[in-house]
Amino acid sequence: MKSRLLSQINLTRPRLLSFFSMTSLMLSLTFFCQIGQAQHAQLSLADVLIGLRSKKVSLDERNRLLSDAVKVRGITFSLTPEIETELAGTGASVGLVDAIRQKTGNIKISAVTKPVAAPAPVVLPAPTMDFTFYRKRGDENVSKGEHDLALENYSKAIELNPKDAATYLNRGRAYSNKKSYDLAILDYDKWIELSPKESMAYFNRGDIHEKRGNAQQAMSDYQKAVELDAANESAKGGLKRLQDAQAKIEQAKIEQEKIEQAKILAKQKEAEAALAAQTPKVTEKPGLLKSVELGSLVAQAVKMVMPVYPLVAKQSKATGQVMVQIMLDEKGNVTDAKAASGPSILRGASEEAARRSKFKPAFVANEAVKATGFIVYNFTGN
């Protein structure tokens, strides 16, 4: 008898479960059936909020049913930023908000055929207009390419919370997208002030410096970013790119300096050769040889002092070659130096440089003798 009773209970349980499930579903649809009544009656804000807060069906199903009702029946209120915030906080989907937005510009008051009792006023909580709201809306603007609107919302968020580093980052990126690099750098500076250990802060600022052509500042920021995070490949790549470019510039400068120096030496040799061809050799009588003419003394120099470019000559951009005739004693010391040609404004500096130079002694038959020669100084204005 007991076994028979248990068997009946087991057979009845699935039916009971099915009955309760069907009952729950019918109760869940009761509210939305009420919304469907009076098809020409528009939905108020209270209707929508109550529908969203209902727990009788899932949130997705509530949003779908409300969206269909809004499209068919319309609404009695206008969608404002405050109401949109309230709807989002209550669980409204994007589709429901879009349906309400489409109906906002076509609001009509349904004709009343008979007096009805005024509904109790619904007291809505004040929307939370905190910095998170504005920052989130700024992020949405950026995703849509609305950079001006994004800047407005980020600025409002910063006014409400000036200590939030991420907002400065986001606004700096928005400025960068508009190529407002000066303002972007100011926001990145603030970001670094609030988060000095953030590697990407230095990378972003370095990227702006590189775009503006400030290679040294960009390399400094990239270097700091790598020091804070050795895995920051973007910073390492930027640093290497600028270092390679800097190395090429330095090498080009060295090569150019070599070329210029070679040109100067070639001109000096040409001048010395021309002067040597015009300078007669001193003929000495046997036994009376007191000095010897050496020609150019460049190869004989032990210490070659270069002339100081006179300030007046530099200001007047004076250039040219100055040839200085030099007399040496038996030890190679300069006993006299006199400019023989060249711009007069450059002669004094050339003579002074020649007097301070030192040369090898001249020998004739293994005997040190006095000598004469010349040096040509080339002033290029550099």
Backbone torsions as a table, in degrees:
resi	resn	phi	psi	omega
1	MET	NA	-43.1	179.2
2	LYS	-65.3	-41.8	179.0
3	SER	-62.9	-39.1	-179.7
4	ARG	-65.7	-38.5	179.9
5	LEU	-66.2	-42.4	178.0
6	LEU	-62.4	-38.5	179.0
7	SER	-62.6	-40.6	178.8
8	GLN	-65.7	-39.9	179.3
9	ILE	-62.8	-43.2	-179.6
10	ASN	-63.9	-35.8	178.7
11	LEU	-71.7	-31.3	-176.5
12	THR	-80.5	-28.8	-174.2
13	ARG	-57.0	-50.1	178.7
14	PRO	-57.4	-36.1	179.0
15	ARG	-67.0	-38.5	178.4
16	LEU	-64.2	-44.3	178.9
17	LEU	-60.6	-42.6	179.1
18	SER	-62.8	-39.9	-179.8
19	PHE	-63.5	-46.6	-178.9
20	PHE	-65.9	-37.4	178.5
21	SER	-63.2	-43.9	179.7
22	MET	-65.2	-37.7	178.8
23	THR	-64.3	-42.3	179.0
24	SER	-62.1	-41.5	179.7
25	LEU	-64.4	-41.3	-179.7
26	MET	-65.2	-39.1	177.8
27	LEU	-66.7	-36.3	-179.3
28	SER	-64.5	-33.2	-176.9
29	LEU	-85.5	-9.3	-175.2
30	THR	-59.6	-46.9	-177.2
31	PHE	-61.8	-46.3	-176.5
32	PHE	-72.9	-22.5	172.1
33	CYS	-69.3	-35.5	176.8
34	GLN	-63.9	-37.8	176.4
35	ILE	-63.0	-35.7	-178.5
36	GLY	-73.2	-16.2	178.8
37	GLN	-66.4	155.9	179.5
38	ALA	51.0	70.3	-170.9
39	GLN	-55.6	-23.1	-177.4
40	HIS	-91.2	-3.4	179.9
41	ALA	-80.7	126.4	-179.5
42	GLN	-75.2	156.3	-180.0
43	LEU	-86.5	135.2	173.5
44	SER	-91.1	169.6	177.2
45	LEU	-62.0	-36.8	179.0
46	ALA	-63.0	-39.1	178.3
47	ASP	-58.9	-46.2	-177.3
48	VAL	-65.0	-45.3	-177.9
49	LEU	-65.5	-41.2	178.5
50	ILE	-63.7	-41.5	178.5
51	GLY	-61.8	-40.9	179.8
52	LEU	-67.1	-33.3	-177.2
53	ARG	-82.8	-9.8	-179.6
54	SER	-63.7	142.5	-179.8
55	LYS	-106.9	11.5	-173.9
56	LYS	-74.5	-29.4	176.3
57	VAL	-133.3	174.1	-178.8
58	SER	-68.0	160.3	-179.3
59	LEU	-61.6	-39.8	178.7
60	ASP	-61.5	-42.1	-179.3
61	GLU	-67.7	-37.9	177.2
62	ARG	-60.8	-45.4	-179.8
63	ASN	-62.7	-41.3	-179.3
64	ARG	-64.2	-47.7	-178.9
65	LEU	-63.0	-42.4	179.3
66	LEU	-65.4	-39.6	178.2
67	SER	-59.8	-44.4	179.3
68	ASP	-63.6	-40.7	-179.0
69	ALA	-65.5	-40.3	179.0
70	VAL	-62.8	-42.6	-178.1
71	LYS	-65.0	-36.6	-175.7
72	VAL	-82.8	-43.7	-170.0
73	ARG	-100.8	-24.2	-177.5
74	GLY	85.3	-174.7	-175.8
75	ILE	-136.8	163.2	-179.3
76	THR	-106.9	6.9	-175.2
77	PHE	-132.2	163.7	177.5
78	SER	-102.4	143.9	-180.0
79	LEU	-82.0	113.8	176.4
80	THR	-111.4	165.0	177.8
81	PRO	-56.7	-35.6	-179.1
82	GLU	-68.5	-42.9	179.4
83	ILE	-67.4	-37.9	177.9
84	GLU	-60.5	-40.6	177.9
85	THR	-63.6	-42.7	179.3
86	GLU	-62.9	-43.0	179.6
87	LEU	-63.0	-44.7	-179.9
88	ALA	-61.9	-40.0	179.2
89	GLY	-67.9	-23.8	-179.5
90	THR	-88.3	-9.8	176.6
91	GLY	111.9	12.7	-179.6
92	ALA	-66.3	136.5	177.3
93	SER	-81.4	166.8	177.3
94	VAL	-60.4	-38.3	-179.5
95	GLY	-63.8	-40.1	179.1
96	LEU	-66.9	-43.8	179.8
97	VAL	-62.7	-41.0	178.5
98	ASP	-63.2	-39.2	179.0
99	ALA	-63.8	-41.2	178.0
100	ILE	-66.1	-41.0	-179.1
101	ARG	-61.6	-39.9	-180.0
102	GLN	-65.7	-30.2	-178.9
103	LYS	-87.6	-12.1	-175.9
104	THR	-60.2	-40.5	-177.3
105	GLY	-78.6	0.6	-176.4
106	ASN	-134.9	51.1	-176.4
107	ILE	-83.1	129.7	177.1
108	LYS	-128.6	148.0	176.0
109	ILE	-95.9	118.4	-176.9
110	SER	-62.8	144.9	178.0
111	ALA	-65.6	140.0	-179.4
112	VAL	-102.3	118.4	-178.0
113	THR	-88.5	-23.8	178.7
114	LYS	-152.2	152.4	-177.9
115	PRO	-61.1	137.3	175.9
116	VAL	-128.4	154.9	179.8
117	ALA	-70.7	135.0	179.0
118	ALA	-66.1	133.0	-179.7
119	PRO	-68.8	152.3	177.9
120	ALA	-62.6	137.0	-179.8
121	PRO	-61.8	137.9	178.9
122	VAL	-97.1	119.8	179.0
123	VAL	-90.7	111.9	-178.7
124	LEU	-92.5	140.4	175.8
125	PRO	-66.9	145.1	179.6
126	ALA	-62.5	135.1	179.8
127	PRO	-62.4	145.6	-179.7
128	THR	-86.9	100.2	-178.4
129	MET	-97.9	61.6	-178.7
130	ASP	-92.3	179.8	-175.1
131	PHE	-64.9	-28.3	178.7
132	THR	-63.6	-38.5	178.0
133	PHE	-60.2	-49.1	-177.6
134	TYR	-69.0	-37.8	179.6
135	ARG	-66.3	-40.9	178.2
136	LYS	-63.6	-41.6	179.1
137	ARG	-67.1	-34.9	175.2
138	GLY	-62.8	-40.2	177.6
139	ASP	-62.0	-39.7	178.5
140	GLU	-65.5	-38.4	177.7
141	ASN	-61.6	-43.4	-179.2
142	VAL	-61.9	-42.8	-179.6
143	SER	-61.9	-25.2	178.6
144	LYS	-95.7	1.1	-178.6
145	GLY	79.0	14.9	-178.9
146	GLU	-92.9	74.2	-170.6
147	HIS	-69.7	-34.6	178.2
148	ASP	-64.8	-44.5	177.3
149	LEU	-65.2	-37.2	178.5
150	ALA	-61.4	-41.9	179.5
151	LEU	-63.3	-39.0	178.8
152	GLU	-63.0	-45.6	-177.6
153	ASN	-70.6	-39.4	177.1
154	TYR	-63.5	-38.6	179.8
155	SER	-64.8	-39.1	176.9
156	LYS	-65.5	-39.9	178.6
157	ALA	-62.4	-39.9	-179.8
158	ILE	-68.2	-35.5	176.6
159	GLU	-60.8	-38.2	-178.8
160	LEU	-79.6	-28.9	179.5
161	ASN	-146.4	84.6	-176.3
162	PRO	-74.1	0.7	-178.8
163	LYS	-103.5	4.9	-179.3
164	ASP	-88.1	107.7	-174.8
165	ALA	-64.3	-37.3	-175.9
166	ALA	-62.2	-31.8	179.8
167	THR	-67.7	-37.6	176.3
168	TYR	-64.6	-38.0	176.6
169	LEU	-59.7	-50.1	-176.9
170	ASN	-64.0	-41.6	179.5
171	ARG	-68.0	-37.3	177.2
172	GLY	-60.6	-40.1	177.5
173	ARG	-65.5	-38.7	178.0
174	ALA	-63.8	-42.0	176.1
175	TYR	-62.2	-41.0	-179.7
176	SER	-62.9	-39.4	178.2
177	ASN	-62.6	-29.4	177.6
178	LYS	-89.9	3.6	-178.5
179	LYS	63.3	25.6	173.1
180	SER	-90.4	72.6	-168.7
181	TYR	-67.7	-34.8	179.4
182	ASP	-61.4	-44.8	179.7
183	LEU	-69.5	-34.9	178.3
184	ALA	-63.0	-42.4	179.8
185	ILE	-64.3	-38.2	177.8
186	LEU	-61.4	-40.3	178.1
187	ASP	-69.3	-38.1	177.6
188	TYR	-67.9	-34.6	175.0
189	ASP	-59.4	-43.7	180.0
190	LYS	-67.8	-38.0	177.2
191	TRP	-59.6	-45.0	179.8
192	ILE	-66.6	-36.3	177.7
193	GLU	-61.5	-40.2	-178.3
194	LEU	-83.0	-28.0	-179.5
195	SER	-133.7	72.3	-174.3
196	PRO	-67.4	-12.7	-179.4
197	LYS	-101.8	10.4	-178.0
198	GLU	-87.8	110.6	-176.8
199	SER	-60.5	-42.7	-176.5
200	MET	-66.8	-22.6	177.1
201	ALA	-62.7	-45.5	179.3
202	TYR	-69.6	-36.6	179.0
203	PHE	-63.3	-45.8	-179.3
204	ASN	-61.3	-42.2	179.5
205	ARG	-67.7	-38.8	176.9
206	GLY	-61.7	-36.9	178.6
207	ASP	-62.7	-40.1	177.9
208	ILE	-66.2	-44.4	178.9
209	HIS	-59.2	-40.6	179.6
210	GLU	-64.7	-41.2	179.3
211	LYS	-63.9	-30.8	179.7
212	ARG	-86.0	-2.4	177.8
213	GLY	86.5	12.5	178.5
214	ASN	-92.5	80.1	-172.2
215	ALA	-63.3	-43.6	-177.6
216	GLN	-62.8	-45.1	179.4
217	GLN	-66.3	-37.5	178.8
218	ALA	-64.6	-44.5	179.0
219	MET	-62.3	-38.2	178.7
220	SER	-62.3	-43.4	179.6
221	ASP	-69.6	-41.2	178.2
222	TYR	-61.7	-41.6	179.5
223	GLN	-61.5	-43.1	179.2
224	LYS	-65.0	-39.1	179.2
225	ALA	-62.4	-40.6	179.2
226	VAL	-68.6	-38.0	178.4
227	GLU	-62.8	-37.3	-179.7
228	LEU	-77.3	-29.6	-178.5
229	ASP	-147.9	100.7	-177.6
230	ALA	-65.3	-16.3	179.9
231	ALA	-91.5	5.6	179.7
232	ASN	-78.4	88.8	-175.4
233	GLU	-66.7	-33.0	179.8
234	SER	-63.3	-43.4	179.6
235	ALA	-67.1	-41.6	179.3
236	LYS	-63.7	-40.1	178.6
237	GLY	-65.4	-42.4	178.1
238	GLY	-64.2	-40.6	-179.8
239	LEU	-63.9	-46.1	-179.8
240	LYS	-64.7	-39.6	179.9
241	ARG	-60.5	-44.8	-179.3
242	LEU	-72.5	-36.1	177.8
243	GLN	-64.2	-41.6	178.1
244	ASP	-63.7	-42.0	179.5
245	ALA	-65.5	-39.5	178.9
246	GLN	-65.0	-39.8	179.2
247	ALA	-62.8	-39.2	178.5
248	LYS	-65.0	-39.5	178.9
249	ILE	-64.4	-44.8	-179.9
250	GLU	-63.4	-41.2	179.0
251	GLN	-64.8	-39.0	178.3
252	ALA	-63.8	-37.9	177.7
253	LYS	-64.0	-42.7	179.9
254	ILE	-62.4	-44.0	-179.9
255	GLU	-64.3	-39.2	179.3
256	GLN	-66.4	-39.7	177.9
257	GLU	-63.6	-38.6	177.4
258	LYS	-62.9	-41.8	-180.0
259	ILE	-64.0	-44.0	-179.8
260	GLU	-64.9	-41.3	179.5
261	GLN	-64.3	-39.3	178.3
262	ALA	-63.8	-38.4	178.4
263	LYS	-64.4	-41.3	-179.1
264	ILE	-64.5	-45.0	179.5
265	LEU	-64.1	-38.4	179.5
266	ALA	-64.4	-42.1	178.4
267	LYS	-65.5	-38.4	-179.7
268	GLN	-64.9	-42.1	179.2
269	LYS	-65.6	-39.2	178.0
270	GLU	-62.2	-42.3	-179.9
271	ALA	-66.0	-41.1	-180.0
272	GLU	-66.1	-40.1	179.9
273	ALA	-65.5	-42.3	179.6
274	ALA	-64.1	-41.2	180.0
275	LEU	-67.5	-39.9	179.6
276	ALA	-63.3	-34.9	179.9
277	ALA	-69.4	-28.2	-178.8
278	GLN	-90.6	-16.2	-176.5
279	THR	-88.6	118.7	179.8
280	PRO	-70.4	145.0	176.5
281	LYS	-75.9	141.6	179.3
282	VAL	-78.0	124.5	178.4
283	THR	-98.3	120.7	-178.0
284	GLU	-108.5	144.8	175.4
285	LYS	-77.6	144.8	179.1
286	PRO	-54.6	135.2	178.3
287	GLY	84.9	-11.5	-178.9
288	LEU	-116.0	12.7	-177.7
289	LEU	-65.7	119.0	-179.4
290	LYS	-115.3	-25.4	179.5
291	SER	-150.7	165.3	-179.4
292	VAL	-134.0	144.0	178.4
293	GLU	-89.5	120.4	-176.8
294	LEU	-99.6	-10.5	-176.4
295	GLY	74.4	-134.7	179.4
296	SER	-68.0	131.7	-177.6
297	LEU	-96.9	6.5	-176.7
298	VAL	-58.5	-46.0	-178.0
299	ALA	-70.4	-19.7	-177.5
300	GLN	-91.7	-1.4	-173.3
301	ALA	-71.5	131.3	170.8
302	VAL	-94.4	-38.3	175.1
303	LYS	-138.8	113.7	-178.9
304	MET	-104.1	112.5	179.0
305	VAL	-93.6	126.9	179.3
306	MET	-88.5	142.6	-177.9
307	PRO	-67.8	148.8	174.9
308	VAL	-84.0	128.8	-178.1
309	TYR	-68.0	114.1	-179.1
310	PRO	-58.4	139.4	-178.5
311	LEU	-59.9	-41.6	-179.7
312	VAL	-63.2	-40.3	179.5
313	ALA	-66.3	-37.8	179.7
314	LYS	-66.2	-42.8	179.6
315	GLN	-64.3	-35.0	179.2
316	SER	-89.4	1.2	178.1
317	LYS	58.4	40.8	178.5
318	ALA	-76.2	134.4	177.9
319	THR	-136.9	169.5	177.3
320	GLY	138.2	-178.6	-179.4
321	GLN	-107.4	138.7	177.7
322	VAL	-121.9	122.9	177.2
323	MET	-100.1	128.8	-178.8
324	VAL	-116.3	123.8	174.5
325	GLN	-81.4	132.8	-173.6
326	ILE	-125.7	139.7	173.7
327	MET	-114.3	135.7	-178.3
328	LEU	-117.9	147.5	172.4
329	ASP	-88.0	-173.6	-175.4
330	GLU	-64.5	-19.1	-179.1
331	LYS	-97.7	-0.3	179.6
332	GLY	89.9	7.1	176.6
333	ASN	-78.3	145.9	178.9
334	VAL	-78.6	120.9	177.4
335	THR	-100.6	-19.4	178.9
336	ASP	-159.6	144.7	177.9
337	ALA	-144.3	125.5	-176.7
338	LYS	-139.7	125.9	178.7
339	ALA	-69.3	129.4	-178.7
340	ALA	-101.3	-22.3	180.0
341	SER	-158.5	166.1	177.8
342	GLY	113.2	167.9	-179.7
343	PRO	-58.1	133.2	-176.1
344	SER	-61.7	-31.5	-177.4
345	ILE	-69.9	-16.3	-179.0
346	LEU	-105.4	-5.9	-173.3
347	ARG	-70.0	-42.9	-176.8
348	GLY	-58.5	-45.7	179.9
349	ALA	-64.4	-35.7	179.6
350	SER	-68.1	-44.7	179.4
351	GLU	-62.6	-40.8	179.6
352	GLU	-63.2	-41.6	178.7
353	ALA	-64.5	-39.9	179.8
354	ALA	-64.5	-41.7	-179.3
355	ARG	-63.3	-30.6	-177.5
356	ARG	-88.1	-0.6	179.6
357	SER	-87.1	168.0	-178.4
358	LYS	-136.8	140.6	-175.9
359	PHE	-130.2	165.3	177.1
360	LYS	-72.1	145.9	176.2
361	PRO	-64.5	149.1	176.6
362	ALA	-95.2	139.3	-178.9
363	PHE	-123.4	140.1	171.5
364	VAL	-130.6	118.9	-177.7
365	ALA	54.7	46.5	178.3
366	ASN	63.2	18.5	179.1
367	GLU	-119.3	128.0	178.9
368	ALA	-68.2	131.6	-178.2
369	VAL	-132.7	166.3	173.6
370	LYS	-70.5	158.9	-178.1
371	ALA	-147.5	161.2	173.8
372	THR	-129.3	157.8	179.9
373	GLY	-174.3	-164.6	-179.0
374	PHE	-150.4	159.5	173.6
375	ILE	-130.3	138.9	176.4
376	VAL	-111.1	119.6	177.5
377	TYR	-101.4	133.7	-177.0
378	ASN	-111.3	116.2	178.7
379	PHE	-100.0	114.4	-176.2
380	THR	-102.1	-10.8	-179.7
381	GLY	91.4	-3.0	-179.8
382	ASN	-83.9	NA	NA
